[in-house]
Structure formats: structure tokens, C-alpha cells
Amino acid sequence: MEWLIGLFLPIGVCVVLPIAIVWIVFRTIENKTNKNAEIIIKTIENDSAVDTDKLVAALGKREKTDKQLHQERLLKGCIFTFIGVATAILAAFIYNEEIVGTEFYHYIPLSVSALCIPVGIAYLVVYFVSRKSVGNQAETED
């Protein structure tokens, strides 16, 4: 029975999970496009005085401002760094308690930490480097 779990777990994680995620994302995009098309068709059928070009622009994807993008970088940097540090502490606790075995799942906290900390630091570096230029752009817009 244990070999069966060992067989299906990698198949589920490496095959089924990515396919399900891609399917959900594309289904969401397709659904949004269909809803927007229905709204535009209803507006054209009703022959209302609404400008369809403005309606299409309003239903389109809104771009984030530079300030919003900048704040998002700070948030992502903090989240990734925190997750990396937390998993590094967890890994230190696991290895300190001497419950390390030869199983691969003992290395998961180290792997997550090794991936999250550099990503978080990279986001924070980009945030601090671009802080001055975003601040100058905000002053000129006001």
C-alpha cells in the first residue's frame, strides 16, 4: 500500500495539479471574455446611446499605477522573505531535534527556504532601488 502512495503522489503533484491549475486559469479568462462580449452585444442590440468604444475600454483590463506596482513589490518581498525565514527556522528545529531521516520530505523546509529568501530579497532590492524614481513620478503627477 505504501508503494501505491509513493507512486500516485508524484503523479498527482507533477501531472494532475499543473493541468488543473492551467485549466482553471484559462476557464476563468474565457468566462470573463464571454461575459464582456455578452454585455457589449446587449448594448449594441438595445441600440442605446452608450458609446461602445468607451464601454469596451471600461470592461478591459485596468493597468496598475506605478505606485500600486511599487507597493505590491514591497508586499511580495516581505511575504517571500517571511516565508523563507519561517521555513529556515522550521528546518533548524527539525534538524536540531534529530528526527532527520533519509526520506525526501525532511528536505522540503530547506528547499522552500532556499527558494523564498532570494525571491523575497530580490523584490525588496527592486523596491528600494526604484523607490526614488517612483517618488519623483508621484510628485510630478500631483
C-alpha positions in Angstrom: 0.0 0.0 0.0 2.9 2.4 0.8 4.3 1.9 -2.7 1.0 2.9 -4.2 1.0 6.2 -2.3 4.6 6.7 -3.4 3.5 6.2 -7.0 0.4 8.4 -7.0 1.8 11.3 -5.0 4.4 12.4 -7.6 1.9 11.8 -10.4 -0.7 13.9 -8.7 1.7 16.7 -7.9 3.6 16.8 -11.1 0.9 16.0 -13.7 -2.6 16.5 -12.3 -2.1 19.6 -10.3 -0.4 21.7 -13.1 -3.1 20.6 -15.6 -5.8 21.6 -13.1 -4.3 25.0 -12.4 -3.9 25.8 -16.1 -7.4 24.6 -16.8 -8.9 26.8 -14.1 -6.9 29.9 -15.2 -7.9 29.6 -18.8 -11.5 28.8 -17.9 -11.6 32.0 -15.8 -10.2 34.1 -18.6 -12.6 32.5 -21.1 -15.6 33.2 -18.8 -14.6 36.8 -18.3 -14.3 37.3 -22.0 -17.7 35.7 -22.7 -19.3 37.9 -20.0 -17.8 41.1 -21.5 -18.9 40.0 -25.0 -22.5 39.4 -23.7 -22.5 42.9 -22.2 -21.3 44.5 -25.4 -23.8 42.6 -27.6 -26.7 43.5 -25.3 -25.7 47.2 -25.5 -25.5 47.0 -29.3 -28.9 45.2 -29.6 -30.6 47.7 -27.4 -29.3 50.5 -29.7 -28.7 52.7 -26.7 -26.8 55.9 -26.7 -23.8 54.3 -25.0 -20.5 54.7 -26.8 -19.3 51.2 -27.4 -15.7 52.2 -27.6 -15.8 53.6 -24.1 -17.7 50.6 -22.9 -15.0 48.2 -24.3 -12.3 50.3 -22.7 -14.2 50.3 -19.3 -14.6 46.5 -19.5 -10.9 46.0 -20.5 -8.1 45.1 -18.1 -7.1 48.0 -15.9 -3.4 48.7 -15.6 -1.9 49.4 -12.2 -0.3 52.7 -11.4 3.4 52.9 -10.7 2.7 53.5 -7.0 0.5 50.4 -6.8 3.1 48.3 -8.5 5.7 49.6 -6.1 3.7 48.8 -3.1 3.0 45.3 -4.5 6.7 44.7 -4.8 7.2 45.6 -1.1 4.4 43.3 -0.1 5.7 40.4 -2.1 9.2 41.0 -0.8 8.1 40.9 2.8 5.9 37.8 2.3 8.5 35.8 0.5 11.2 36.8 3.0 9.0 36.0 5.9 8.1 32.6 4.5 11.7 31.8 3.8 12.9 32.8 7.3 10.0 30.9 8.9 10.8 27.7 7.0 14.5 28.1 7.7 13.6 28.3 11.4 11.4 25.2 11.0 14.3 23.4 9.2 16.6 24.3 12.0 14.2 23.0 14.5 13.7 19.7 12.6 17.4 19.1 12.2 18.1 20.1 15.8 15.6 17.6 17.1 17.5 14.8 15.3 14.4 13.5 13.5 16.2 13.6 10.2 15.9 10.5 8.1 16.6 9.6 4.6 13.1 10.5 3.4 12.9 13.3 1.0 10.3 15.3 2.9 12.8 16.3 5.5 14.5 18.5 2.9 11.3 20.3 2.0 11.7 23.2 4.5 15.3 23.8 3.4 14.2 23.8 -0.3 11.3 26.2 0.4 13.6 28.5 2.4 16.3 28.3 -0.3 13.8 29.4 -2.9 11.8 32.0 -0.9 14.5 34.0 0.7 16.3 35.0 -2.5 13.0 35.8 -4.2 11.9 38.0 -1.3 15.3 39.8 -1.1 15.1 40.4 -4.9 11.7 42.0 -4.5 12.9 44.1 -1.6 16.0 45.2 -3.6 13.9 46.2 -6.6 11.6 48.1 -4.2 14.4 50.1 -2.5 16.2 50.8 -5.8 13.1 52.0 -7.6 11.8 53.9 -4.6 13.4 57.2 -5.6 12.1 57.1 -9.2 8.5 56.2 -8.1 8.6 59.0 -5.5 9.7 61.5 -8.2 7.0 60.4 -10.6 4.3 60.8 -7.8 5.5 64.4 -7.1 5.2 65.3 -10.8 1.7 63.9 -11.1 0.4 65.9 -8.1 
